[in-house]
Amino acid sequence: MYKVVFFGTPDFSVPSLEVLKDHKEIEVAAVVSMPDRPAGRGKKLKTPPVAQYAKDHGLTLFQTENINKDEALLSFLESQQIDFFVVIAFAQFLGERILALPKFGAFNIHTSLLPKYRGAAPIQYALLNGDEMTGVSIQRMVKEMDAGDICYDHQVSINPQETSASLFKKLEGEAAIGLKNFIQDFVEKEGMVEFRKQDPNQISCAPTIQKGDGLINPLKENAIAIINKMRAFTPWPGCFIYLNDFRLKVHEIELFPKELDAGQIDVSMGALLLGTANGTIRLSSVQPEGKKAQKDTDFLNGIKSKKLDLLLNKDHYE
């Protein structure tokens, strides 16, 4: 029996915690998650999904803002003779004092084939770059982010219609499968699993996505890149464009067989067409500020009634 502490916060982490809870060779000594946060219009405190799962299943739970300074947590971990940690989507860095505690180390589940896409947003960057394949990696954690030696990985295909929402859901399950496979190997080898170092020549990064990253820039981005951006940023932060003096959210995009100059708007065919750096796209579902999402045809009917000529607002694209 191996004594394990699990670190995680969102829904994404719950299936992996369930793998540990249900494994006959694993004792979950504790679950560590983020504190409750205000949520919704009423700003009522909401418990993170991992913490709620721990409560529902009677697991020892610590919720802390800073694991590296929480003396109650640190004292507990130091008293327990932990075999290893499992970390997935936890949202805090584990300092050297904590990393040194478990007998076999701390293992992080990462949703890319490391060393590709080290960082906070590997799923979004795989879609941004139009990748056809991603994966799940498990690495023994070191001080440098996502730089530890790999002890498990497997590939996961990305279909052309995949969005960030659907790929997150797919990889949520694949992460749990990867952890189950890793635990089986760990148990069979009594902790003496094989490791391989990451190739420093293959490192790429996936930094945190910012709200402004969803800006569509047809003067510099081609049609395929914009479609990939839409896939990556659905549902958050979403994509948008500046036309005339307003900001227009874009919910659906498709390629369109018409030649337009980069940044040129064309509504002559009753559709909202946009020329890009290479290729033309139709903004087939849009959302004006303060209104609900609507088809481009409905949006154009409203614009027509106001007798507006739609132009890209280039002040936002310098």
LINJO-V467467 format. One record per pair of residues at least 12 apart in sequence whose C-alpha atoms are under 7 Angstrom apart, sorted by sequence separation. I is the first residue (numbers start at 1). J is the second residue. D is the distance in Angstrom with one decimal. If there is no record, write none. Layout:
((I,J,D) (I,J,D))
This chain:
((36,48,6.2) (111,123,6.7) (138,150,5.9) (139,151,5.7) (263,275,5.2) (272,284,6.8) (284,296,5.0) (137,150,6.9) (138,151,5.9) (262,275,4.6) (263,276,5.8) (283,296,6.5) (34,48,6.9) (138,152,5.1) (261,275,5.2) (262,276,4.2) (137,152,5.7) (138,153,6.2) (260,275,4.7) (261,276,6.7) (262,277,4.9) (137,153,4.2) (33,50,6.7) (85,102,6.7) (136,153,5.4) (137,154,6.8) (33,51,5.9) (84,102,4.8) (136,154,5.6) (83,102,5.0) (84,103,6.2) (135,154,5.5) (136,155,6.6) (214,233,6.8) (82,102,4.9) (83,103,4.7) (84,104,5.3) (85,105,6.6) (86,106,6.0) (87,107,6.1) (88,108,5.9) (135,155,4.2) (259,279,6.8) (260,280,6.3) (81,102,7.0) (82,103,6.4) (83,104,5.6) (84,105,5.2) (85,106,4.4) (86,107,5.0) (87,108,4.6) (88,109,5.3) (113,134,6.2) (134,155,5.8) (135,156,4.6) (259,280,6.4) (4,26,6.8) (84,106,5.5) (85,107,5.9) (86,108,5.9) (87,109,6.3) (112,134,5.5) (113,135,5.1) (133,155,6.8) (134,156,5.1) (258,280,6.2) (2,25,6.1) (3,26,6.1) (4,27,6.0) (5,28,5.8) (31,54,6.7) (78,101,6.7) (112,135,4.7) (113,136,6.0) (114,137,6.3) (133,156,5.8) (134,157,6.2) (214,237,6.2) (216,239,6.5) (257,280,6.8) (1,25,4.6) (2,26,4.9) (3,27,4.8) (4,28,5.0) (5,29,5.5) (6,30,6.5) (7,31,6.0) (8,32,6.6) (9,33,5.2) (111,135,5.9) (112,136,5.2) (113,137,5.7) (133,157,4.5) (134,158,6.9) (214,238,5.6) (215,239,5.7) (216,240,5.9) (256,280,5.4) (272,296,5.8) (1,26,5.5) (2,27,5.9) (3,28,6.1) (4,29,5.6) (5,30,5.0) (6,31,4.8) (7,32,4.8) (8,33,5.4) (9,34,6.1) (111,136,4.6) (112,137,6.2) (132,157,6.0) (133,158,5.3) (214,239,4.2) (215,240,5.2) (216,241,5.4) (255,280,6.1) (256,281,5.1) (271,296,6.1) (1,27,6.6) (3,29,5.9) (5,31,5.8) (6,32,6.1) (7,33,6.0) (68,94,6.8) (110,136,5.8) (111,137,6.3) (132,158,4.9) (211,237,5.2) (214,240,6.1) (215,241,5.9) (227,253,6.4) (255,281,4.5) (256,282,5.9) (271,297,5.8) (68,95,6.0) (109,136,7.0) (110,137,5.2) (119,146,6.9) (132,159,6.7) (254,281,5.5) (255,282,6.2) (270,297,6.2) (31,59,6.9) (35,63,4.9) (109,137,5.9) (110,138,6.1) (118,146,5.6) (253,281,6.5) (254,282,5.3) (30,59,6.4) (31,60,6.1) (32,61,5.9) (33,62,6.3) (34,63,5.0) (35,64,5.5) (109,138,4.6) (253,282,5.6) (254,283,6.9) (30,60,4.7) (31,61,4.8) (32,62,4.8) (33,63,4.9) (34,64,5.4) (35,65,6.3) (108,138,5.5) (109,139,6.8) (152,182,6.4) (253,283,4.8) (29,60,6.8) (30,61,5.7) (31,62,6.3) (32,63,5.8) (33,64,6.6) (34,65,6.1) (107,138,6.4) (108,139,5.5) (252,283,6.1) (253,284,5.7) (107,139,5.5) (108,140,6.4) (252,284,5.4) (107,140,4.5) (108,141,6.3) (250,283,6.6) (252,285,4.9) (106,140,5.7) (107,141,5.7) (251,285,5.2) (105,140,6.5) (106,141,5.5) (250,285,6.1) (251,286,5.5) (14,50,5.6) (250,286,4.5) (13,50,6.7) (249,286,5.6) (250,287,6.3) (10,48,6.0) (11,49,5.3) (136,174,7.0) (248,286,6.7) (249,287,4.9) (9,48,5.8) (10,49,5.4) (11,50,6.7) (136,175,6.0) (248,287,5.8) (249,288,6.4) (9,49,6.4) (10,50,6.1) (113,153,6.8) (124,164,6.0) (248,288,5.0) (9,50,5.1) (123,164,6.7) (247,288,6.9) (248,289,6.5) (8,50,6.2) (136,178,6.8) (151,193,6.8) (247,289,6.6) (151,194,5.9) (219,262,5.1) (151,195,4.6) (218,262,5.8) (219,263,5.5) (123,168,7.0) (150,195,5.4) (151,196,6.7) (218,263,5.3) (265,310,6.6) (149,195,5.8) (150,196,5.3) (265,311,6.1) (96,143,6.7) (149,196,5.4) (150,197,6.3) (149,197,4.6) (150,198,6.9) (149,198,6.2) (263,312,6.2) (223,276,5.8) (222,276,5.2) (221,276,6.3) (222,277,4.6) (223,278,6.0) (221,277,5.5) (222,278,4.6) (223,279,5.2) (33,90,6.8) (218,275,6.6) (219,276,6.0) (220,277,5.5) (222,279,6.3) (223,280,6.1) (218,276,4.2) (219,277,5.5) (223,281,6.1) (218,277,5.9) (111,171,6.8) (109,175,6.8) (244,310,6.2) (164,231,6.1) (243,310,6.4) (244,311,5.5) (163,231,4.3) (164,232,5.0) (243,311,5.5) (244,312,6.1) (245,313,6.9) (162,231,6.7) (163,232,5.8) (164,233,6.4) (165,234,6.4) (243,312,4.6) (244,313,5.2) (164,234,5.6) (165,235,6.3) (242,312,6.2) (243,313,5.0) (163,234,6.0) (164,235,7.0) (242,313,5.5) (13,88,5.9) (13,89,6.3) (4,82,5.9) (3,82,5.3) (4,83,5.9) (5,84,6.8) (6,85,5.9) (7,86,6.2) (8,87,6.1) (10,89,6.9) (3,83,5.3) (4,84,5.2) (5,85,4.9) (6,86,4.9) (7,87,4.7) (8,88,5.3) (9,89,6.3) (2,83,6.0) (3,84,7.0) (4,85,5.6) (5,86,6.4) (6,87,6.0) (7,88,6.4) (8,89,5.4) (9,90,5.2) (125,206,6.1) (8,90,4.0) (7,90,5.7) (115,198,5.8) (115,199,6.8) (122,206,5.4) (121,206,5.1) (116,202,6.6) (118,204,6.2) (119,205,5.8) (120,206,6.1) (121,207,6.0) (115,202,6.1) (116,203,5.4) (117,204,5.0) (118,205,4.7) (119,206,4.8) (120,207,5.5) (121,208,5.7) (115,203,4.8) (116,204,4.9) (117,205,4.4) (118,206,5.6) (119,207,5.3) (120,208,5.3) (121,209,6.8) (115,204,6.6) (116,205,6.8) (117,206,4.8) (130,228,6.1) (129,228,7.0) (128,228,5.0) (217,317,6.9) (127,228,5.9) (128,229,5.2) (127,231,6.4) (128,232,5.5) (127,232,5.0) (124,232,4.7) (124,233,6.9) (19,176,6.6) (15,173,6.8) (16,175,6.8) (12,172,5.3) (16,176,4.4) (15,176,5.7) (19,180,6.3) (16,179,6.7))
